[in-house]
Amino acid sequence: MPNLLERILAAAGLLMLSPLLVALAGAVWIESGRPVLFRHRRVGRGGREFELVKFRSMIVNHGGAPITRKGEARITRVGAWLRRWKLDELPQLWNVVRGEMSLVGPRPEVPEYVDLSDPRWQRVLEARPGITDPASIEFRDEEELLAAAKHWELEYRNVILPKKLALSAAYLERRTCSSDLEILLRTAAASWLRRRGDGGGA
């Protein structure tokens, strides 16, 4: 999908969703104060770092690992709800407007897990990172998988992350505008429709 079109769509999305965004920001602020947004360094296209924005879903100055497992004490009640429905990701539309991200593309990783000398990373970082991609759908329950792992960081580095890279690289080889649209629809179904029927908490 052309970047200019994505930026226009993202700006329109922010405008249409503004009442919801204000309500979600208010919920975060009422429960745990400021800041409402969480800003985190991620690796983008060409290995350039940028500041990704989300609704804050954890306590302020929580510290800890850069990846999250389900049930961690640092996750707030509102944050757990936001993460369950993937609503914490909505502010990333601003990253799309800024041209740092795409609607669909490999999820941007934190610097400590990126190896710029690895050919797999070099291939994935040829593309602009996205809000969602096939790996996001495949590993939509990543926090649960990590919570169940005995050595969760090794599980992420040695098992989950290589699979994500492979899925992202394979998708980039066959990517089209129609496939991007399909990924957006599949993401909505996986993140929202499935959650309505699972009856589970976060």
C-alpha positions in Angstrom: 0.0 0.0 0.0 1.5 3.4 -0.9 2.9 5.2 2.1 1.1 8.5 1.3 -2.3 6.6 1.2 -1.4 4.9 4.5 -0.6 8.2 6.1 -3.9 9.7 4.9 -5.9 6.6 6.2 -4.1 6.8 9.5 -4.8 10.5 9.9 -8.5 9.8 9.1 -8.5 7.0 11.6 -7.2 9.2 14.3 -9.8 11.8 13.6 -12.7 9.3 13.5 -11.5 7.5 16.6 -10.7 10.6 18.6 -13.7 10.2 21.0 -12.6 6.7 21.8 -9.0 7.8 22.1 -9.9 10.5 24.6 -12.0 8.0 26.6 -9.2 5.5 26.7 -6.7 8.2 27.7 -9.0 9.3 30.5 -9.3 5.7 31.8 -5.5 5.4 32.0 -5.2 8.8 33.7 -8.0 8.1 36.3 -6.5 4.7 37.3 -2.8 5.6 37.4 -2.2 9.2 36.4 0.3 10.5 33.9 1.8 9.9 31.5 -1.1 8.5 29.5 1.2 7.4 26.6 4.1 5.0 26.7 7.0 5.8 24.5 9.6 3.2 23.6 12.6 3.0 21.3 12.1 0.5 18.5 14.2 -0.4 15.4 12.6 0.7 12.1 13.3 0.7 8.4 17.0 0.5 7.6 17.9 0.0 11.2 17.0 3.5 12.2 15.5 3.8 15.7 12.3 5.7 16.4 9.9 6.3 19.3 6.8 4.1 19.2 3.8 5.3 21.1 1.1 3.2 22.9 -1.4 3.8 25.6 0.4 3.1 28.9 -0.7 -0.3 30.2 1.8 -0.6 33.1 2.6 1.2 36.3 4.9 4.2 36.0 8.6 3.5 36.1 8.0 -0.2 36.3 11.4 -1.3 35.0 11.8 -4.9 34.1 12.2 -6.7 30.8 11.3 -5.1 27.5 8.9 -7.9 26.6 5.8 -8.8 28.6 4.3 -12.0 30.0 0.6 -12.4 30.8 -0.3 -11.7 34.5 2.7 -9.6 35.4 2.1 -7.4 38.5 3.4 -4.3 36.6 0.3 -4.4 34.3 -2.5 -2.2 35.5 -6.2 -3.3 35.5 -7.0 -0.8 32.7 -3.8 -1.8 30.9 -4.8 -5.5 31.0 -8.1 -4.6 29.4 -6.5 -2.5 26.8 -4.0 -5.2 25.9 -6.7 -7.8 25.8 -8.5 -5.9 23.1 -5.3 -4.5 21.5 -6.6 -1.0 22.1 -3.2 0.1 23.5 -1.9 -0.1 20.0 -4.2 2.6 18.5 -1.8 5.6 19.2 0.6 3.9 16.7 -1.6 5.4 14.0 0.4 8.6 14.8 3.6 6.7 14.0 2.0 5.9 10.6 1.1 9.5 10.0 4.7 10.5 10.8 6.0 7.9 8.2 7.8 5.8 10.8 5.4 2.9 10.5 3.0 1.3 8.1 -0.5 -0.1 8.8 0.9 -3.5 7.8 4.5 -4.5 8.1 7.0 -6.4 10.4 6.4 -5.5 14.0 9.2 -3.2 15.2 11.5 -4.8 17.8 13.4 -3.3 20.7 17.1 -2.6 19.9 18.4 -5.3 22.3 16.8 -8.1 20.3 17.9 -6.8 16.9 21.1 -8.1 15.2 21.8 -5.8 12.2 24.5 -8.2 11.0 22.0 -11.0 10.6 20.7 -11.5 7.0 17.2 -12.3 8.3 17.1 -8.9 10.1 18.5 -7.1 7.1 15.7 -8.5 4.9 13.0 -7.6 7.4 14.3 -4.1 8.0 14.1 -3.3 4.3 10.4 -2.7 4.9 8.8 0.0 7.1 7.6 -1.7 10.3 3.8 -2.0 10.8 1.1 -2.1 13.4 0.3 -5.6 12.3 1.5 -8.4 10.1 1.1 -12.2 9.8 3.5 -12.8 12.7 1.3 -10.6 14.9 -1.7 -12.8 14.1 0.2 -16.0 14.5 1.6 -14.9 17.9 -1.4 -13.0 19.1 -1.1 -15.0 22.4 2.6 -14.4 22.8 2.2 -13.1 26.4 0.5 -16.4 27.4 3.3 -18.5 25.6 6.0 -16.6 27.5 4.2 -16.9 30.8 4.1 -20.7 30.3 7.8 -20.9 29.4 10.3 -22.0 32.0 13.0 -19.7 30.6 10.9 -17.1 28.9 13.6 -14.9 27.5 15.4 -17.8 25.9 12.0 -18.9 24.5 11.6 -15.5 23.0 15.1 -15.1 21.6 15.5 -18.7 20.3 12.0 -19.8 19.3 9.5 -17.0 18.9 11.6 -14.3 17.4 13.1 -16.5 14.6 9.6 -17.7 13.7 8.4 -14.1 13.6 11.3 -13.1 11.3 10.6 -16.0 9.0 6.9 -15.2 8.8 7.6 -11.5 8.1 10.2 -12.3 5.4 7.9 -14.7 3.7 5.1 -12.2 3.7 7.3 -9.4 2.2 8.1 -11.7 -0.7 4.4 -11.9 -1.8 3.0 -8.7 -0.4 0.3 -6.8 -2.3 -2.2 -4.1 -1.5 -4.9 -6.7 -1.3 -2.9 -9.0 1.0 -2.3 -6.0 3.3 -6.1 -5.4 3.4 -6.6 -9.1 4.2 -4.1 -8.9 7.1 -5.9 -5.9 8.5 -9.2 -7.8 8.4 -7.6 -10.9 9.9 -6.1 -8.8 12.7 -9.5 -7.3 13.5 -11.0 -10.8 13.6 -8.1 -12.3 15.7 -7.9 -9.4 18.2 -11.5 -8.4 18.6 -14.1 -10.9 17.3 -12.3 -13.9 18.9 -12.0 -12.1 22.2 -15.8 -11.6 22.3 -16.3 -15.3 22.4 -13.5 -16.5 24.5 -15.0 -15.3 27.8 -11.5 -15.0 29.2 -9.9 -12.3 31.2 -6.5 -10.7 30.9 
